[in-house]
Amino acid sequence: MQNDCTLLVNSYDGGEDLWEGFFTALKVQWPEFNMPIVLNTESKEYSFPGFEIKTFSLYQKGARVPWGKRLRETLKRIDTEYVLFFLEDFWLDAPVDVEHFEKCRQWMRDNTDVATISFQRTRGDNIKDGRFDRFEKRPQKGPYRMNCQAALWRKDKLYVFVRSHESPWEWEAYGSKRSSRYKESLYTLIENKPKVFSYDLGGVLYKGRWCKQAVMPLKELYGLNIDFTKRGFHENWVAENHKRKRNLWRGIKNRINKLRSLI
């Protein structure tokens, strides 16, 4: 097996309480896993039995660094051609289809026009071109052409597609609009096809709080000891938390970032 792919787990220092669950699930559901691992944080390091986890610790504790800048700086330090992109709250809940993942890796090696193969269904007017089993091509224009779901990425393309000032949400929204200029092919899972990586589509968090229906079964499955008091559950939010208005500066900043993303 060629060692040309790194598992890139995108997180932040404040996500430390998610890491044990992520790597426990990985160890259980992918026992033959054998790839380099990079955990994308600001300053914190982390270890887990059986895995060699690299954290570059590029910033001082408490540094406020845009998500896009941190991702790009991390990608620059990864020396494999491909990255398997995951968020830290995508905890696996079933065995990985390793055979099909290896097929995806080989398809990427053999087809240099393909920038990414996404392992979750992305809705839209996708094109069933029959090129890759279980996957279909994204149209040249459409929502969520760029997204944070688990995916196999050509590292240099992901680096170019993300801009340093962007948040994940800005990248998904404005990066998708911007991507209509790109010539590279993007593929996504066909609806109702077997998944290579099975996890809750929204992850175990919802807006920074635990999503009870997603996390509780996994807590029991993996025997995790989770302190839920730090984050609480999203169902306990009061209505005002959902309806609070953005302040003037945030609105101005968002408009500036939109312009920077679309230019």
C-alpha positions as CSV (number, residue, x, y, z in Angstrom):
1,M,0.0,0.0,0.0
2,Q,1.4,3.4,-1.0
3,N,1.8,5.8,1.9
4,D,0.7,8.8,0.0
5,C,-2.3,9.9,2.1
6,T,-2.5,11.6,5.5
7,L,-5.6,11.6,7.8
8,L,-6.2,15.3,8.5
9,V,-8.4,15.9,11.5
10,N,-9.5,19.5,11.6
11,S,-10.1,20.8,15.0
12,Y,-9.1,23.6,17.4
13,D,-7.7,23.9,20.9
14,G,-11.2,24.2,22.3
15,G,-12.2,20.9,20.7
16,E,-9.9,18.8,22.9
17,D,-12.9,17.1,24.6
18,L,-13.8,15.6,21.2
19,W,-10.5,14.0,20.4
20,E,-10.8,10.9,22.6
21,G,-14.2,10.0,21.0
22,F,-12.9,10.5,17.5
23,F,-9.8,8.4,17.8
24,T,-11.5,5.7,19.9
25,A,-14.1,5.3,17.0
26,L,-11.3,5.3,14.4
27,K,-9.4,2.5,16.3
28,V,-12.5,0.4,16.6
29,Q,-14.0,0.9,13.2
30,W,-10.7,0.9,11.2
31,P,-8.4,-1.6,13.1
32,E,-6.0,-1.9,10.1
33,F,-5.6,1.9,9.8
34,N,-2.0,2.7,8.8
35,M,-1.6,6.3,7.7
36,P,0.1,9.4,9.0
37,I,-2.3,11.5,11.2
38,V,-2.2,15.3,11.5
39,L,-4.5,17.0,14.1
40,N,-5.0,20.6,13.1
41,T,-5.1,22.7,16.3
42,E,-3.6,26.1,17.3
43,S,-1.2,25.1,20.1
44,K,-2.3,21.9,21.9
45,E,-0.7,18.4,21.3
46,Y,-2.4,15.1,21.7
47,S,-1.6,11.4,21.9
48,F,-3.7,8.3,21.7
49,P,-2.5,4.7,22.1
50,G,-1.7,3.0,18.8
51,F,-1.6,6.2,16.8
52,E,1.2,8.6,15.9
53,I,-0.6,12.0,15.9
54,K,1.3,15.0,14.7
55,T,0.3,18.5,15.8
56,F,2.3,21.3,14.3
57,S,1.5,23.8,17.2
58,L,1.9,26.8,14.9
59,Y,0.4,29.4,17.2
60,Q,0.5,30.4,20.8
61,K,-2.3,29.5,23.2
62,G,-5.2,31.8,22.8
63,A,-4.3,33.0,19.3
64,R,-7.2,33.9,17.1
65,V,-6.3,32.6,13.7
66,P,-8.8,32.3,10.8
67,W,-9.7,28.8,10.0
68,G,-8.6,29.1,6.4
69,K,-5.2,30.4,7.3
70,R,-4.6,27.6,9.8
71,L,-5.8,25.0,7.3
72,R,-3.5,26.3,4.6
73,E,-0.5,26.5,6.9
74,T,-1.1,22.9,8.0
75,L,-1.5,21.6,4.5
76,K,1.9,23.2,3.6
77,R,3.5,21.0,6.2
78,I,1.9,17.7,5.1
79,D,4.2,15.8,2.8
80,T,1.7,13.4,1.2
81,E,0.0,14.0,-2.1
82,Y,-3.5,13.3,-0.6
83,V,-5.3,14.1,2.6
84,L,-8.3,12.3,4.1
85,F,-10.2,15.3,5.4
86,F,-12.3,14.9,8.6
87,L,-13.8,17.2,11.2
88,E,-13.2,16.2,14.8
89,D,-16.9,15.6,15.6
90,F,-17.4,13.1,12.8
91,W,-17.2,10.0,15.0
92,L,-17.4,6.7,13.0
93,D,-20.3,4.5,13.9
94,A,-19.7,1.5,11.6
95,P,-16.8,-0.4,10.1
96,V,-14.9,1.5,7.3
97,D,-15.2,0.0,3.9
98,V,-11.5,-0.2,3.5
99,E,-11.6,-2.0,0.1
100,H,-13.6,0.8,-1.5
101,F,-11.5,3.5,0.1
102,E,-8.5,1.9,-1.5
103,K,-10.3,2.0,-4.8
104,C,-10.9,5.7,-4.3
105,R,-7.2,6.3,-3.6
106,Q,-6.3,4.5,-6.8
107,W,-8.9,6.4,-8.8
108,M,-7.3,9.6,-7.6
109,R,-3.8,8.4,-8.6
110,D,-5.0,7.4,-12.1
111,N,-7.1,10.5,-12.8
112,T,-5.3,13.7,-12.2
113,D,-8.3,15.9,-13.1
114,V,-10.1,14.7,-9.9
115,A,-9.6,17.1,-7.0
116,T,-11.8,15.3,-4.5
117,I,-14.1,12.4,-3.8
118,S,-16.6,13.2,-1.1
119,F,-17.9,10.4,1.1
120,Q,-21.3,12.0,1.9
121,R,-24.1,12.7,-0.5
122,T,-24.1,16.3,-1.7
123,R,-27.5,17.3,-3.2
124,G,-27.7,19.0,-6.6
125,D,-28.0,18.3,-10.3
126,N,-25.2,15.8,-10.1
127,I,-24.0,13.9,-13.2
128,K,-24.1,10.1,-13.1
129,D,-21.2,9.6,-15.5
130,G,-20.5,6.0,-14.5
131,R,-16.9,6.8,-14.0
132,F,-16.5,5.7,-10.4
133,D,-18.6,3.1,-8.6
134,R,-21.0,4.7,-6.0
135,F,-20.0,8.3,-7.0
136,E,-21.3,10.9,-9.3
137,K,-19.8,14.2,-10.7
138,R,-20.8,17.6,-9.3
139,P,-22.0,20.1,-11.8
140,Q,-19.8,23.1,-12.6
141,K,-22.1,25.4,-10.6
142,G,-24.0,24.4,-7.5
143,P,-24.2,24.7,-3.7
144,Y,-21.7,23.0,-1.5
145,R,-19.2,22.1,-4.2
146,M,-16.8,23.0,-1.5
147,N,-17.8,21.4,1.9
148,C,-16.4,20.1,5.1
149,Q,-17.7,16.6,4.9
150,A,-15.3,13.7,5.0
151,A,-13.5,13.5,1.7
152,L,-10.3,12.4,-0.1
153,W,-8.6,15.5,-1.4
154,R,-5.7,16.2,-3.6
155,K,-3.7,18.2,-1.1
156,D,-2.4,21.0,-3.5
157,K,-5.9,21.6,-4.8
158,L,-7.5,21.9,-1.4
159,Y,-4.8,24.4,-0.5
160,V,-5.6,26.5,-3.6
161,F,-9.4,26.3,-3.1
162,V,-9.3,27.6,0.5
163,R,-8.6,31.3,1.2
164,S,-6.7,32.3,4.3
165,H,-9.4,34.7,5.7
166,E,-12.3,32.2,5.4
167,S,-14.3,30.4,8.1
168,P,-15.6,26.9,7.3
169,W,-19.0,28.4,6.5
170,E,-17.6,31.1,4.3
171,W,-15.6,28.5,2.4
172,E,-18.7,26.3,1.9
173,A,-20.8,29.2,0.7
174,Y,-18.4,31.6,-1.2
175,G,-15.8,28.9,-2.0
176,S,-18.5,27.0,-3.8
177,K,-19.5,30.0,-5.9
178,R,-15.8,30.7,-6.6
179,S,-15.3,27.0,-7.7
180,S,-17.3,27.5,-10.8
181,R,-14.1,28.9,-12.3
182,Y,-12.1,25.7,-11.5
183,K,-11.6,23.1,-14.2
184,E,-11.0,20.2,-11.8
185,S,-13.6,17.4,-11.4
186,L,-15.4,16.9,-8.0
187,Y,-17.2,13.7,-7.1
188,T,-19.7,12.9,-4.4
189,L,-21.5,9.9,-3.1
190,I,-24.6,8.8,-4.9
191,E,-27.7,8.9,-2.8
192,N,-28.5,5.6,-1.0
193,K,-25.2,4.0,-2.1
194,P,-23.2,2.2,0.7
195,K,-21.0,4.6,2.6
196,V,-17.3,4.2,2.8
197,F,-17.2,6.1,6.1
198,S,-20.4,6.0,8.2
199,Y,-21.0,8.8,10.7
200,D,-23.8,11.3,11.6
201,L,-24.0,13.8,8.8
202,G,-24.1,16.7,11.2
203,G,-21.5,15.3,13.6
204,V,-21.9,14.9,17.3
205,L,-22.0,18.7,17.8
206,Y,-24.6,21.3,16.8
207,K,-23.4,24.9,17.0
208,G,-20.8,23.9,19.6
209,R,-23.1,21.9,21.8
210,W,-23.6,18.2,22.1
211,C,-26.2,16.7,19.8
212,K,-27.8,14.1,22.1
213,Q,-29.3,11.8,19.5
214,A,-25.9,11.6,17.8
215,V,-23.5,11.4,20.8
216,M,-25.3,9.2,23.3
217,P,-25.3,6.0,21.3
218,L,-21.6,6.4,20.6
219,K,-20.9,7.2,24.2
220,E,-22.4,3.8,25.1
221,L,-20.9,2.0,22.1
222,Y,-17.3,3.0,22.9
223,G,-17.6,3.3,26.7
224,L,-16.6,7.0,26.7
225,N,-16.5,9.1,29.8
226,I,-17.7,12.5,28.6
227,D,-18.2,15.6,30.7
228,F,-21.4,17.1,29.1
229,T,-21.5,20.0,31.4
230,K,-18.8,21.9,29.5
231,R,-20.8,22.3,26.4
232,G,-24.3,21.2,27.3
233,F,-26.9,19.9,24.8
234,H,-28.2,22.0,22.0
235,E,-31.8,21.2,22.9
236,N,-31.4,23.2,26.1
237,W,-30.7,26.5,24.2
238,V,-33.3,29.2,24.8
239,A,-34.9,30.8,21.8
240,E,-32.9,34.0,22.2
241,N,-29.7,32.1,21.4
242,H,-31.1,31.3,18.0
243,K,-32.5,34.7,17.3
244,R,-29.9,37.1,18.5
245,K,-29.0,39.8,16.1
246,R,-25.5,40.2,14.7
247,N,-23.8,43.4,15.8
248,L,-22.8,46.0,13.3
249,W,-19.1,45.1,13.2
250,R,-19.9,41.4,12.5
251,G,-22.2,42.4,9.6
252,I,-19.5,44.6,8.1
253,K,-16.9,42.0,8.5
254,N,-19.0,39.3,6.9
255,R,-19.6,41.6,3.8
256,I,-15.9,42.3,3.5
257,N,-15.1,38.6,3.7
258,K,-17.7,37.8,1.1
259,L,-16.1,40.3,-1.3
260,R,-12.6,38.9,-0.6
261,S,-13.9,35.4,-1.3
262,L,-15.6,36.1,-4.6
263,I,-13.0,38.3,-6.2
